[in-house]
Amino acid sequence: MSNLTLADRKCVPCHGGVPPLKGNKLAELHQQLAEPAQWNIVHEHHIARTYKFPDFKTALAFVNRVGELAEEQGHHPDILLGWGKVEITLWTHAVDGLTESDFILAAKIDRLL
């Protein structure tokens, strides 16, 4: 296991063929997030978080930063933009569930704040 924090690591492309994370390993990675209580694990399939902002412009600027990060990492979240809020949902489509890269990207997104 690397001594780097999740946010300091790089997402690794997944081409399938590995099982999605479940149980203890999933909980362990969740606890490594800076604010695990802000990220919800949904049915051991995806993680989601809502960020609040004072207005649409600030939320949109955050979405643009998340988009740039996603392109850089080669791992892309679902993003829902609304007035004063941004909802991020992560999972790895190739395994139809969660991988370590989902938690790495979550940590990197949190760092954008």
N, C-alpha and C positions, 0 to 999 in steps of 0.2 A: 504494500500500500504506500502510495506517495505521501510525502510530508507536506506537499502543497495543499493549500485550501482548494475547495471546489472552484472558486472564482479564479484561481490562478492556473487552472488546468485548461486543456483544449478539448472541445467536443471531438469525438471520434465517429466517423461515418459508420452507420450500421447498415449492413446489406441483408439482414435477416439471418435465419439459421441459428439464432441464440434465443433462449427463452427470456421473456420479460422478467424484470425484477418483481419479487413477491416477498412478503413476510419480513423477517428480521433485516435482510439486506436493504430492503426498501425503507424501513424505519430508520436504519443507521444513516443512510444517505440523507434522508429528510432532516434528521437532527443536525447534520453538518451545515445546513443552510444558516445564514446569519440570523434570519427571523423565521424559524420553522413554523411558528404559529400562524404566520401570514400566508403560507402556502398550504393549500388543502390537497390531500391525496384523495382522489375520487375513485372508488371501487378498485383500488390497486391498478388502475389503468392510465390515469393522467393526473397531473398536478395543475392547480390553478391558483391564481392570485389576482386580486383587484387592487389597483393603485388609485389613489385619490389625488386630484389636482385642483387648483383654484379656478381654472377656466379651460375652455376648449384648446386655446392656443398652446398652453403649457402641456396639456395631455398629448396633443399632436406632435409637439417637439420630442416628447419622450418616445412616442411610437416610432418616429423617424430614427432615433438613436437605437432603439431595439431592432429595427429593421436592418440597420448597418451592421450591428453586432451579429445578427442572425446570418447575414450574408458572409461575414468574416469567418464565422464558426461553421458554416455549412449545415446549420441545424435551425429549423424554422418553426416558430410557435404560431398558434392561432392567436390573433389579436383582435379584440373588439374595442373600438374607440367610441366614446360617448362624451357628452359635455362633462368635463371635470373628472372623468374616470377612464381607465384603461384596464381591460381584463386580458390576462395572458393565460393561455392553456398550452401545456406541453405534454407530448408523448412522442414515442418513436413509431412512426407508421410501419416501418419494415418489420417490427415484431408485434405490432398492435398492442403496445403496452409501454411501460417505463424502462429506460436504460439509464446508466450513469450519466450519459450526455445530457439528459433532460435536467438533471440536478446541477450539472456544471453550468448549463445555460441559465437556469433559474438564478444561480448565485451571481453570474455575470450581469444579468438583468438588474438584480437588486443593487449591484455596485454602481449602476448607471445613475442612481439617485444621488 
